[in-house]
Amino acid sequence: MVLVTGQPASIVPETVVVPSGKLRLKAYLWKPTGPGPFPTVLFNHGSGGADAGHTAGLPMTEAAEKLAPLFLKHGYAFLYLFRRGQGLSADQGPFMLTLLAAERDNTLRAAVTFAAAAGSWQRSAELRQRLEAAVEKTTAPIMLIQAANDYSTAPSKDLADELRRLHKSFGLKIYPPVGQRSDEGHNFLYLGIPQWEYDVFGFLDEHLKR
């Protein structure tokens, strides 16, 4: 992998251990070249793979390698956390979500969520209530992103309505359809990088680089 900036970067990630209570989660860490310090993105992958080692139809290691150069190019360290029960942390209990992590950690400066709960929102009142409670407690600005042909855009729209009611800082972007099927729309993170790159890094730069 080569960055378009022409600057060398660590293309081989460091494998690190992230303590979580009694658990020890594994993660890949990429850092830009230079002395730092660097703003850092903690990435929570999706959990919709055919097994615990896949996400969005890709092996998790391949998915991580697909995204890392993009974040390095923009000057961010990139921590790809293998969540509880997934990938290199498959033996470490059930998985977690970005919005729930933001709810619990008030040191986070921004949160971006792609296609949150798109496949489960309509079916689970408990999930809806849980995520609405999470955004109520979260102090970080939140950016909600989906493609129009995701399984459902209701999660982002409903959570945006709740954030608006609470007078909290947020952004909502519903992009044009990607591909022909709902599963392609749900994988907008990987299939629509040219569409979301400018908006997401504008949001991150605003809150992490000032």
PyMOL commands that place a pseudoatom at each C-alpha (Angstrom):
pseudoatom trace, name=CA, resn=MET, resi=1, chain=A, elem=C, hetatm=0, pos=[0.000, 0.000, 0.000]
pseudoatom trace, name=CA, resn=VAL, resi=2, chain=A, elem=C, hetatm=0, pos=[1.276, 3.460, -0.894]
pseudoatom trace, name=CA, resn=LEU, resi=3, chain=A, elem=C, hetatm=0, pos=[-0.052, 6.782, 0.366]
pseudoatom trace, name=CA, resn=VAL, resi=4, chain=A, elem=C, hetatm=0, pos=[-0.882, 9.366, -2.270]
pseudoatom trace, name=CA, resn=THR, resi=5, chain=A, elem=C, hetatm=0, pos=[1.021, 12.005, -0.295]
pseudoatom trace, name=CA, resn=GLY, resi=6, chain=A, elem=C, hetatm=0, pos=[4.264, 10.309, -1.243]
pseudoatom trace, name=CA, resn=GLN, resi=7, chain=A, elem=C, hetatm=0, pos=[5.365, 10.274, 2.392]
pseudoatom trace, name=CA, resn=PRO, resi=8, chain=A, elem=C, hetatm=0, pos=[6.502, 6.935, 3.836]
pseudoatom trace, name=CA, resn=ALA, resi=9, chain=A, elem=C, hetatm=0, pos=[4.295, 5.417, 6.488]
pseudoatom trace, name=CA, resn=SER, resi=10, chain=A, elem=C, hetatm=0, pos=[4.162, 2.293, 8.573]
pseudoatom trace, name=CA, resn=ILE, resi=11, chain=A, elem=C, hetatm=0, pos=[2.280, -0.068, 6.282]
pseudoatom trace, name=CA, resn=VAL, resi=12, chain=A, elem=C, hetatm=0, pos=[2.836, -3.032, 8.572]
pseudoatom trace, name=CA, resn=PRO, resi=13, chain=A, elem=C, hetatm=0, pos=[0.721, -2.492, 11.684]
pseudoatom trace, name=CA, resn=GLU, resi=14, chain=A, elem=C, hetatm=0, pos=[1.843, -3.023, 15.221]
pseudoatom trace, name=CA, resn=THR, resi=15, chain=A, elem=C, hetatm=0, pos=[-0.316, -5.553, 17.075]
pseudoatom trace, name=CA, resn=VAL, resi=16, chain=A, elem=C, hetatm=0, pos=[-1.246, -4.138, 20.465]
pseudoatom trace, name=CA, resn=VAL, resi=17, chain=A, elem=C, hetatm=0, pos=[-3.297, -5.318, 23.439]
pseudoatom trace, name=CA, resn=VAL, resi=18, chain=A, elem=C, hetatm=0, pos=[-6.105, -3.087, 24.752]
pseudoatom trace, name=CA, resn=PRO, resi=19, chain=A, elem=C, hetatm=0, pos=[-7.267, -3.892, 28.316]
pseudoatom trace, name=CA, resn=SER, resi=20, chain=A, elem=C, hetatm=0, pos=[-11.032, -3.895, 28.820]
pseudoatom trace, name=CA, resn=GLY, resi=21, chain=A, elem=C, hetatm=0, pos=[-11.839, -4.880, 32.368]
pseudoatom trace, name=CA, resn=LYS, resi=22, chain=A, elem=C, hetatm=0, pos=[-10.580, -8.437, 32.700]
pseudoatom trace, name=CA, resn=LEU, resi=23, chain=A, elem=C, hetatm=0, pos=[-10.431, -8.855, 28.926]
pseudoatom trace, name=CA, resn=ARG, resi=24, chain=A, elem=C, hetatm=0, pos=[-7.445, -8.292, 26.666]
pseudoatom trace, name=CA, resn=LEU, resi=25, chain=A, elem=C, hetatm=0, pos=[-8.536, -7.152, 23.217]
pseudoatom trace, name=CA, resn=LYS, resi=26, chain=A, elem=C, hetatm=0, pos=[-6.204, -7.215, 20.226]
pseudoatom trace, name=CA, resn=ALA, resi=27, chain=A, elem=C, hetatm=0, pos=[-5.822, -4.310, 17.824]
pseudoatom trace, name=CA, resn=TYR, resi=28, chain=A, elem=C, hetatm=0, pos=[-3.789, -3.218, 14.823]
pseudoatom trace, name=CA, resn=LEU, resi=29, chain=A, elem=C, hetatm=0, pos=[-2.113, 0.172, 15.168]
pseudoatom trace, name=CA, resn=TRP, resi=30, chain=A, elem=C, hetatm=0, pos=[-0.807, 2.279, 12.307]
pseudoatom trace, name=CA, resn=LYS, resi=31, chain=A, elem=C, hetatm=0, pos=[0.941, 5.610, 12.917]
pseudoatom trace, name=CA, resn=PRO, resi=32, chain=A, elem=C, hetatm=0, pos=[2.033, 8.288, 10.432]
pseudoatom trace, name=CA, resn=THR, resi=33, chain=A, elem=C, hetatm=0, pos=[5.731, 8.979, 10.126]
pseudoatom trace, name=CA, resn=GLY, resi=34, chain=A, elem=C, hetatm=0, pos=[7.203, 11.702, 12.274]
pseudoatom trace, name=CA, resn=PRO, resi=35, chain=A, elem=C, hetatm=0, pos=[7.510, 12.418, 16.011]
pseudoatom trace, name=CA, resn=GLY, resi=36, chain=A, elem=C, hetatm=0, pos=[3.813, 13.048, 16.699]
pseudoatom trace, name=CA, resn=PRO, resi=37, chain=A, elem=C, hetatm=0, pos=[1.730, 13.297, 18.769]
pseudoatom trace, name=CA, resn=PHE, resi=38, chain=A, elem=C, hetatm=0, pos=[-1.018, 12.388, 16.293]
pseudoatom trace, name=CA, resn=PRO, resi=39, chain=A, elem=C, hetatm=0, pos=[-4.787, 12.589, 16.621]
pseudoatom trace, name=CA, resn=THR, resi=40, chain=A, elem=C, hetatm=0, pos=[-5.980, 9.003, 16.795]
pseudoatom trace, name=CA, resn=VAL, resi=41, chain=A, elem=C, hetatm=0, pos=[-9.040, 7.253, 15.412]
pseudoatom trace, name=CA, resn=LEU, resi=42, chain=A, elem=C, hetatm=0, pos=[-10.355, 4.222, 17.303]
pseudoatom trace, name=CA, resn=PHE, resi=43, chain=A, elem=C, hetatm=0, pos=[-12.184, 2.176, 14.686]
pseudoatom trace, name=CA, resn=ASN, resi=44, chain=A, elem=C, hetatm=0, pos=[-14.999, -0.212, 15.633]
pseudoatom trace, name=CA, resn=HIS, resi=45, chain=A, elem=C, hetatm=0, pos=[-15.642, -2.603, 12.747]
pseudoatom trace, name=CA, resn=GLY, resi=46, chain=A, elem=C, hetatm=0, pos=[-19.026, -4.033, 11.831]
pseudoatom trace, name=CA, resn=SER, resi=47, chain=A, elem=C, hetatm=0, pos=[-20.155, -7.411, 13.044]
pseudoatom trace, name=CA, resn=GLY, resi=48, chain=A, elem=C, hetatm=0, pos=[-22.220, -8.631, 10.112]
pseudoatom trace, name=CA, resn=GLY, resi=49, chain=A, elem=C, hetatm=0, pos=[-19.723, -11.096, 8.681]
pseudoatom trace, name=CA, resn=ALA, resi=50, chain=A, elem=C, hetatm=0, pos=[-20.387, -14.741, 7.925]
pseudoatom trace, name=CA, resn=ASP, resi=51, chain=A, elem=C, hetatm=0, pos=[-18.212, -15.634, 10.898]
pseudoatom trace, name=CA, resn=ALA, resi=52, chain=A, elem=C, hetatm=0, pos=[-16.198, -13.974, 13.659]
pseudoatom trace, name=CA, resn=GLY, resi=53, chain=A, elem=C, hetatm=0, pos=[-13.271, -13.355, 11.314]
pseudoatom trace, name=CA, resn=HIS, resi=54, chain=A, elem=C, hetatm=0, pos=[-15.107, -11.376, 8.618]
pseudoatom trace, name=CA, resn=THR, resi=55, chain=A, elem=C, hetatm=0, pos=[-16.790, -7.983, 8.254]
pseudoatom trace, name=CA, resn=ALA, resi=56, chain=A, elem=C, hetatm=0, pos=[-18.537, -6.514, 5.189]
pseudoatom trace, name=CA, resn=GLY, resi=57, chain=A, elem=C, hetatm=0, pos=[-17.660, -9.648, 3.225]
pseudoatom trace, name=CA, resn=LEU, resi=58, chain=A, elem=C, hetatm=0, pos=[-13.933, -9.192, 3.892]
pseudoatom trace, name=CA, resn=PRO, resi=59, chain=A, elem=C, hetatm=0, pos=[-11.468, -10.855, 6.247]
pseudoatom trace, name=CA, resn=MET, resi=60, chain=A, elem=C, hetatm=0, pos=[-11.075, -8.344, 9.071]
pseudoatom trace, name=CA, resn=THR, resi=61, chain=A, elem=C, hetatm=0, pos=[-7.350, -7.986, 8.489]
pseudoatom trace, name=CA, resn=GLU, resi=62, chain=A, elem=C, hetatm=0, pos=[-8.030, -7.105, 4.841]
pseudoatom trace, name=CA, resn=ALA, resi=63, chain=A, elem=C, hetatm=0, pos=[-10.736, -4.611, 5.852]
pseudoatom trace, name=CA, resn=ALA, resi=64, chain=A, elem=C, hetatm=0, pos=[-8.299, -2.932, 8.248]
pseudoatom trace, name=CA, resn=GLU, resi=65, chain=A, elem=C, hetatm=0, pos=[-5.608, -2.713, 5.566]
pseudoatom trace, name=CA, resn=LYS, resi=66, chain=A, elem=C, hetatm=0, pos=[-8.108, -1.176, 3.159]
pseudoatom trace, name=CA, resn=LEU, resi=67, chain=A, elem=C, hetatm=0, pos=[-8.888, 1.744, 5.498]
pseudoatom trace, name=CA, resn=ALA, resi=68, chain=A, elem=C, hetatm=0, pos=[-5.584, 2.404, 7.266]
pseudoatom trace, name=CA, resn=PRO, resi=69, chain=A, elem=C, hetatm=0, pos=[-3.784, 4.236, 4.392]
pseudoatom trace, name=CA, resn=LEU, resi=70, chain=A, elem=C, hetatm=0, pos=[-6.676, 6.686, 4.094]
pseudoatom trace, name=CA, resn=PHE, resi=71, chain=A, elem=C, hetatm=0, pos=[-6.399, 7.754, 7.738]
pseudoatom trace, name=CA, resn=LEU, resi=72, chain=A, elem=C, hetatm=0, pos=[-2.599, 7.901, 7.594]
pseudoatom trace, name=CA, resn=LYS, resi=73, chain=A, elem=C, hetatm=0, pos=[-2.840, 10.144, 4.533]
pseudoatom trace, name=CA, resn=HIS, resi=74, chain=A, elem=C, hetatm=0, pos=[-4.894, 12.617, 6.573]
pseudoatom trace, name=CA, resn=GLY, resi=75, chain=A, elem=C, hetatm=0, pos=[-2.413, 12.591, 9.458]
pseudoatom trace, name=CA, resn=TYR, resi=76, chain=A, elem=C, hetatm=0, pos=[-4.286, 10.289, 11.857]
pseudoatom trace, name=CA, resn=ALA, resi=77, chain=A, elem=C, hetatm=0, pos=[-3.012, 7.306, 13.768]
pseudoatom trace, name=CA, resn=PHE, resi=78, chain=A, elem=C, hetatm=0, pos=[-5.429, 4.443, 13.122]
pseudoatom trace, name=CA, resn=LEU, resi=79, chain=A, elem=C, hetatm=0, pos=[-6.289, 1.855, 15.771]
pseudoatom trace, name=CA, resn=TYR, resi=80, chain=A, elem=C, hetatm=0, pos=[-8.334, -0.999, 14.340]
pseudoatom trace, name=CA, resn=LEU, resi=81, chain=A, elem=C, hetatm=0, pos=[-9.758, -2.730, 17.382]
pseudoatom trace, name=CA, resn=PHE, resi=82, chain=A, elem=C, hetatm=0, pos=[-10.835, -6.347, 17.049]
pseudoatom trace, name=CA, resn=ARG, resi=83, chain=A, elem=C, hetatm=0, pos=[-13.931, -6.156, 19.183]
pseudoatom trace, name=CA, resn=ARG, resi=84, chain=A, elem=C, hetatm=0, pos=[-14.988, -8.643, 21.792]
pseudoatom trace, name=CA, resn=GLY, resi=85, chain=A, elem=C, hetatm=0, pos=[-15.984, -11.879, 20.084]
pseudoatom trace, name=CA, resn=GLN, resi=86, chain=A, elem=C, hetatm=0, pos=[-14.539, -10.797, 16.715]
pseudoatom trace, name=CA, resn=GLY, resi=87, chain=A, elem=C, hetatm=0, pos=[-11.305, -11.329, 14.769]
pseudoatom trace, name=CA, resn=LEU, resi=88, chain=A, elem=C, hetatm=0, pos=[-8.185, -11.545, 16.929]
pseudoatom trace, name=CA, resn=SER, resi=89, chain=A, elem=C, hetatm=0, pos=[-10.413, -10.942, 19.978]
pseudoatom trace, name=CA, resn=ALA, resi=90, chain=A, elem=C, hetatm=0, pos=[-12.835, -13.761, 19.134]
pseudoatom trace, name=CA, resn=ASP, resi=91, chain=A, elem=C, hetatm=0, pos=[-12.303, -15.381, 22.529]
pseudoatom trace, name=CA, resn=GLN, resi=92, chain=A, elem=C, hetatm=0, pos=[-12.961, -12.189, 24.517]
pseudoatom trace, name=CA, resn=GLY, resi=93, chain=A, elem=C, hetatm=0, pos=[-16.740, -12.010, 24.956]
pseudoatom trace, name=CA, resn=PRO, resi=94, chain=A, elem=C, hetatm=0, pos=[-19.579, -10.162, 23.123]
pseudoatom trace, name=CA, resn=PHE, resi=95, chain=A, elem=C, hetatm=0, pos=[-18.957, -7.154, 20.832]
pseudoatom trace, name=CA, resn=MET, resi=96, chain=A, elem=C, hetatm=0, pos=[-19.491, -3.405, 21.521]
pseudoatom trace, name=CA, resn=LEU, resi=97, chain=A, elem=C, hetatm=0, pos=[-20.739, -0.461, 19.412]
pseudoatom trace, name=CA, resn=THR, resi=98, chain=A, elem=C, hetatm=0, pos=[-19.287, 2.995, 18.667]
pseudoatom trace, name=CA, resn=LEU, resi=99, chain=A, elem=C, hetatm=0, pos=[-22.200, 4.895, 20.216]
pseudoatom trace, name=CA, resn=LEU, resi=100, chain=A, elem=C, hetatm=0, pos=[-22.038, 2.787, 23.363]
pseudoatom trace, name=CA, resn=ALA, resi=101, chain=A, elem=C, hetatm=0, pos=[-18.304, 3.388, 23.635]
pseudoatom trace, name=CA, resn=ALA, resi=102, chain=A, elem=C, hetatm=0, pos=[-18.853, 7.137, 23.227]
pseudoatom trace, name=CA, resn=GLU, resi=103, chain=A, elem=C, hetatm=0, pos=[-21.489, 7.022, 25.949]
pseudoatom trace, name=CA, resn=ARG, resi=104, chain=A, elem=C, hetatm=0, pos=[-19.046, 5.535, 28.446]
pseudoatom trace, name=CA, resn=ASP, resi=105, chain=A, elem=C, hetatm=0, pos=[-15.928, 7.565, 27.636]
pseudoatom trace, name=CA, resn=ASN, resi=106, chain=A, elem=C, hetatm=0, pos=[-16.219, 11.337, 27.964]
pseudoatom trace, name=CA, resn=THR, resi=107, chain=A, elem=C, hetatm=0, pos=[-12.610, 11.817, 26.860]
pseudoatom trace, name=CA, resn=LEU, resi=108, chain=A, elem=C, hetatm=0, pos=[-13.544, 11.003, 23.254]
pseudoatom trace, name=CA, resn=ARG, resi=109, chain=A, elem=C, hetatm=0, pos=[-13.581, 14.181, 21.171]
pseudoatom trace, name=CA, resn=ALA, resi=110, chain=A, elem=C, hetatm=0, pos=[-15.742, 12.980, 18.259]
pseudoatom trace, name=CA, resn=ALA, resi=111, chain=A, elem=C, hetatm=0, pos=[-17.645, 9.911, 17.075]
pseudoatom trace, name=CA, resn=VAL, resi=112, chain=A, elem=C, hetatm=0, pos=[-18.484, 8.859, 13.510]
pseudoatom trace, name=CA, resn=THR, resi=113, chain=A, elem=C, hetatm=0, pos=[-20.878, 5.981, 12.961]
pseudoatom trace, name=CA, resn=PHE, resi=114, chain=A, elem=C, hetatm=0, pos=[-21.616, 4.316, 9.632]
pseudoatom trace, name=CA, resn=ALA, resi=115, chain=A, elem=C, hetatm=0, pos=[-24.933, 2.476, 9.215]
pseudoatom trace, name=CA, resn=ALA, resi=116, chain=A, elem=C, hetatm=0, pos=[-25.524, 2.033, 12.944]
pseudoatom trace, name=CA, resn=ALA, resi=117, chain=A, elem=C, hetatm=0, pos=[-28.185, -0.613, 13.671]
pseudoatom trace, name=CA, resn=ALA, resi=118, chain=A, elem=C, hetatm=0, pos=[-29.532, -0.437, 10.102]
pseudoatom trace, name=CA, resn=GLY, resi=119, chain=A, elem=C, hetatm=0, pos=[-30.485, -4.097, 10.049]
pseudoatom trace, name=CA, resn=SER, resi=120, chain=A, elem=C, hetatm=0, pos=[-32.024, -4.225, 13.524]
pseudoatom trace, name=CA, resn=TRP, resi=121, chain=A, elem=C, hetatm=0, pos=[-33.607, -0.830, 14.171]
pseudoatom trace, name=CA, resn=GLN, resi=122, chain=A, elem=C, hetatm=0, pos=[-37.135, -1.702, 13.092]
pseudoatom trace, name=CA, resn=ARG, resi=123, chain=A, elem=C, hetatm=0, pos=[-37.151, -5.089, 14.815]
pseudoatom trace, name=CA, resn=SER, resi=124, chain=A, elem=C, hetatm=0, pos=[-35.871, -4.160, 18.269]
pseudoatom trace, name=CA, resn=ALA, resi=125, chain=A, elem=C, hetatm=0, pos=[-37.483, -1.535, 20.472]
pseudoatom trace, name=CA, resn=GLU, resi=126, chain=A, elem=C, hetatm=0, pos=[-34.905, -2.390, 23.138]
pseudoatom trace, name=CA, resn=LEU, resi=127, chain=A, elem=C, hetatm=0, pos=[-32.060, -1.521, 20.776]
pseudoatom trace, name=CA, resn=ARG, resi=128, chain=A, elem=C, hetatm=0, pos=[-33.692, 1.761, 19.784]
pseudoatom trace, name=CA, resn=GLN, resi=129, chain=A, elem=C, hetatm=0, pos=[-34.152, 2.767, 23.407]
pseudoatom trace, name=CA, resn=ARG, resi=130, chain=A, elem=C, hetatm=0, pos=[-30.587, 1.750, 24.271]
pseudoatom trace, name=CA, resn=LEU, resi=131, chain=A, elem=C, hetatm=0, pos=[-28.999, 3.833, 21.522]
pseudoatom trace, name=CA, resn=GLU, resi=132, chain=A, elem=C, hetatm=0, pos=[-31.254, 6.815, 22.213]
pseudoatom trace, name=CA, resn=ALA, resi=133, chain=A, elem=C, hetatm=0, pos=[-30.139, 6.641, 25.849]
pseudoatom trace, name=CA, resn=ALA, resi=134, chain=A, elem=C, hetatm=0, pos=[-26.512, 6.441, 24.692]
pseudoatom trace, name=CA, resn=VAL, resi=135, chain=A, elem=C, hetatm=0, pos=[-26.674, 9.610, 22.596]
pseudoatom trace, name=CA, resn=GLU, resi=136, chain=A, elem=C, hetatm=0, pos=[-28.359, 11.417, 25.484]
pseudoatom trace, name=CA, resn=LYS, resi=137, chain=A, elem=C, hetatm=0, pos=[-25.351, 10.717, 27.720]
pseudoatom trace, name=CA, resn=THR, resi=138, chain=A, elem=C, hetatm=0, pos=[-22.643, 11.186, 25.093]
pseudoatom trace, name=CA, resn=THR, resi=139, chain=A, elem=C, hetatm=0, pos=[-20.711, 14.452, 25.271]
pseudoatom trace, name=CA, resn=ALA, resi=140, chain=A, elem=C, hetatm=0, pos=[-18.737, 14.118, 22.005]
pseudoatom trace, name=CA, resn=PRO, resi=141, chain=A, elem=C, hetatm=0, pos=[-20.076, 15.491, 18.709]
pseudoatom trace, name=CA, resn=ILE, resi=142, chain=A, elem=C, hetatm=0, pos=[-21.539, 12.656, 16.616]
pseudoatom trace, name=CA, resn=MET, resi=143, chain=A, elem=C, hetatm=0, pos=[-21.612, 12.216, 12.847]
pseudoatom trace, name=CA, resn=LEU, resi=144, chain=A, elem=C, hetatm=0, pos=[-24.223, 9.777, 11.519]
pseudoatom trace, name=CA, resn=ILE, resi=145, chain=A, elem=C, hetatm=0, pos=[-23.645, 8.358, 8.031]
pseudoatom trace, name=CA, resn=GLN, resi=146, chain=A, elem=C, hetatm=0, pos=[-25.605, 6.031, 5.764]
pseudoatom trace, name=CA, resn=ALA, resi=147, chain=A, elem=C, hetatm=0, pos=[-26.196, 5.359, 2.086]
pseudoatom trace, name=CA, resn=ALA, resi=148, chain=A, elem=C, hetatm=0, pos=[-29.772, 5.823, 0.925]
pseudoatom trace, name=CA, resn=ASN, resi=149, chain=A, elem=C, hetatm=0, pos=[-30.053, 2.143, -0.043]
pseudoatom trace, name=CA, resn=ASP, resi=150, chain=A, elem=C, hetatm=0, pos=[-28.923, 0.795, 3.337]
pseudoatom trace, name=CA, resn=TYR, resi=151, chain=A, elem=C, hetatm=0, pos=[-31.286, -1.676, 4.998]
pseudoatom trace, name=CA, resn=SER, resi=152, chain=A, elem=C, hetatm=0, pos=[-32.915, 1.276, 6.754]
pseudoatom trace, name=CA, resn=THR, resi=153, chain=A, elem=C, hetatm=0, pos=[-31.954, 4.925, 7.165]
pseudoatom trace, name=CA, resn=ALA, resi=154, chain=A, elem=C, hetatm=0, pos=[-34.321, 5.285, 10.123]
pseudoatom trace, name=CA, resn=PRO, resi=155, chain=A, elem=C, hetatm=0, pos=[-31.567, 4.798, 12.759]
pseudoatom trace, name=CA, resn=SER, resi=156, chain=A, elem=C, hetatm=0, pos=[-29.541, 7.807, 11.617]
pseudoatom trace, name=CA, resn=LYS, resi=157, chain=A, elem=C, hetatm=0, pos=[-32.612, 9.988, 11.096]
pseudoatom trace, name=CA, resn=ASP, resi=158, chain=A, elem=C, hetatm=0, pos=[-34.191, 9.064, 14.423]
pseudoatom trace, name=CA, resn=LEU, resi=159, chain=A, elem=C, hetatm=0, pos=[-30.951, 9.506, 16.355]
pseudoatom trace, name=CA, resn=ALA, resi=160, chain=A, elem=C, hetatm=0, pos=[-30.384, 12.844, 14.618]
pseudoatom trace, name=CA, resn=ASP, resi=161, chain=A, elem=C, hetatm=0, pos=[-33.862, 13.929, 15.717]
pseudoatom trace, name=CA, resn=GLU, resi=162, chain=A, elem=C, hetatm=0, pos=[-32.997, 12.961, 19.292]
pseudoatom trace, name=CA, resn=LEU, resi=163, chain=A, elem=C, hetatm=0, pos=[-29.674, 14.824, 19.169]
pseudoatom trace, name=CA, resn=ARG, resi=164, chain=A, elem=C, hetatm=0, pos=[-31.430, 17.869, 17.733]
pseudoatom trace, name=CA, resn=ARG, resi=165, chain=A, elem=C, hetatm=0, pos=[-34.005, 17.731, 20.541]
pseudoatom trace, name=CA, resn=LEU, resi=166, chain=A, elem=C, hetatm=0, pos=[-31.176, 17.595, 23.076]
pseudoatom trace, name=CA, resn=HIS, resi=167, chain=A, elem=C, hetatm=0, pos=[-29.394, 20.543, 21.420]
pseudoatom trace, name=CA, resn=LYS, resi=168, chain=A, elem=C, hetatm=0, pos=[-26.248, 18.460, 20.956]
pseudoatom trace, name=CA, resn=SER, resi=169, chain=A, elem=C, hetatm=0, pos=[-23.583, 18.826, 18.279]
pseudoatom trace, name=CA, resn=PHE, resi=170, chain=A, elem=C, hetatm=0, pos=[-24.061, 16.361, 15.426]
pseudoatom trace, name=CA, resn=GLY, resi=171, chain=A, elem=C, hetatm=0, pos=[-23.926, 15.861, 11.692]
pseudoatom trace, name=CA, resn=LEU, resi=172, chain=A, elem=C, hetatm=0, pos=[-26.193, 13.717, 9.500]
pseudoatom trace, name=CA, resn=LYS, resi=173, chain=A, elem=C, hetatm=0, pos=[-25.319, 12.609, 5.970]
pseudoatom trace, name=CA, resn=ILE, resi=174, chain=A, elem=C, hetatm=0, pos=[-27.485, 10.330, 3.852]
pseudoatom trace, name=CA, resn=TYR, resi=175, chain=A, elem=C, hetatm=0, pos=[-25.572, 9.686, 0.637]
pseudoatom trace, name=CA, resn=PRO, resi=176, chain=A, elem=C, hetatm=0, pos=[-26.944, 8.528, -2.730]
pseudoatom trace, name=CA, resn=PRO, resi=177, chain=A, elem=C, hetatm=0, pos=[-27.312, 4.769, -3.220]
pseudoatom trace, name=CA, resn=VAL, resi=178, chain=A, elem=C, hetatm=0, pos=[-24.188, 2.682, -3.651]
pseudoatom trace, name=CA, resn=GLY, resi=179, chain=A, elem=C, hetatm=0, pos=[-24.571, -0.342, -5.892]
pseudoatom trace, name=CA, resn=GLN, resi=180, chain=A, elem=C, hetatm=0, pos=[-27.917, -1.996, -6.483]
pseudoatom trace, name=CA, resn=ARG, resi=181, chain=A, elem=C, hetatm=0, pos=[-28.571, -3.958, -3.300]
pseudoatom trace, name=CA, resn=SER, resi=182, chain=A, elem=C, hetatm=0, pos=[-29.149, -3.101, 0.347]
pseudoatom trace, name=CA, resn=ASP, resi=183, chain=A, elem=C, hetatm=0, pos=[-26.090, -5.047, 1.425]
pseudoatom trace, name=CA, resn=GLU, resi=184, chain=A, elem=C, hetatm=0, pos=[-23.989, -2.861, -0.876]
pseudoatom trace, name=CA, resn=GLY, resi=185, chain=A, elem=C, hetatm=0, pos=[-25.540, 0.238, 0.658]
pseudoatom trace, name=CA, resn=HIS, resi=186, chain=A, elem=C, hetatm=0, pos=[-24.821, -1.138, 4.111]
pseudoatom trace, name=CA, resn=ASN, resi=187, chain=A, elem=C, hetatm=0, pos=[-21.148, -1.503, 3.145]
pseudoatom trace, name=CA, resn=PHE, resi=188, chain=A, elem=C, hetatm=0, pos=[-20.894, 2.163, 2.159]
pseudoatom trace, name=CA, resn=LEU, resi=189, chain=A, elem=C, hetatm=0, pos=[-17.913, 2.547, 4.487]
pseudoatom trace, name=CA, resn=TYR, resi=190, chain=A, elem=C, hetatm=0, pos=[-15.810, 0.419, 2.136]
pseudoatom trace, name=CA, resn=LEU, resi=191, chain=A, elem=C, hetatm=0, pos=[-17.580, 0.975, -1.194]
pseudoatom trace, name=CA, resn=GLY, resi=192, chain=A, elem=C, hetatm=0, pos=[-18.093, 4.739, -0.990]
pseudoatom trace, name=CA, resn=ILE, resi=193, chain=A, elem=C, hetatm=0, pos=[-14.781, 6.116, 0.288]
pseudoatom trace, name=CA, resn=PRO, resi=194, chain=A, elem=C, hetatm=0, pos=[-14.556, 8.871, -2.392]
pseudoatom trace, name=CA, resn=GLN, resi=195, chain=A, elem=C, hetatm=0, pos=[-18.035, 10.060, -1.379]
pseudoatom trace, name=CA, resn=TRP, resi=196, chain=A, elem=C, hetatm=0, pos=[-17.515, 10.269, 2.387]
pseudoatom trace, name=CA, resn=GLU, resi=197, chain=A, elem=C, hetatm=0, pos=[-13.794, 11.053, 2.687]
pseudoatom trace, name=CA, resn=TYR, resi=198, chain=A, elem=C, hetatm=0, pos=[-14.077, 14.860, 2.460]
pseudoatom trace, name=CA, resn=ASP, resi=199, chain=A, elem=C, hetatm=0, pos=[-17.017, 15.088, 4.876]
pseudoatom trace, name=CA, resn=VAL, resi=200, chain=A, elem=C, hetatm=0, pos=[-15.676, 12.704, 7.496]
pseudoatom trace, name=CA, resn=PHE, resi=201, chain=A, elem=C, hetatm=0, pos=[-12.191, 14.149, 7.635]
pseudoatom trace, name=CA, resn=GLY, resi=202, chain=A, elem=C, hetatm=0, pos=[-13.611, 17.656, 7.693]
pseudoatom trace, name=CA, resn=PHE, resi=203, chain=A, elem=C, hetatm=0, pos=[-15.623, 16.627, 10.754]
pseudoatom trace, name=CA, resn=LEU, resi=204, chain=A, elem=C, hetatm=0, pos=[-12.652, 14.904, 12.412]
pseudoatom trace, name=CA, resn=ASP, resi=205, chain=A, elem=C, hetatm=0, pos=[-10.268, 17.756, 11.662]
pseudoatom trace, name=CA, resn=GLU, resi=206, chain=A, elem=C, hetatm=0, pos=[-12.708, 20.244, 13.176]
pseudoatom trace, name=CA, resn=HIS, resi=207, chain=A, elem=C, hetatm=0, pos=[-12.911, 18.394, 16.471]
pseudoatom trace, name=CA, resn=LEU, resi=208, chain=A, elem=C, hetatm=0, pos=[-9.512, 16.672, 16.773]
pseudoatom trace, name=CA, resn=LYS, resi=209, chain=A, elem=C, hetatm=0, pos=[-7.025, 19.067, 15.190]
pseudoatom trace, name=CA, resn=ARG, resi=210, chain=A, elem=C, hetatm=0, pos=[-8.079, 22.412, 16.620]
for i in range(1, 210): cmd.bond("trace and resi %d" % i, "trace and resi %d" % (i + 1))
show_as sticks, trace
zoom trace
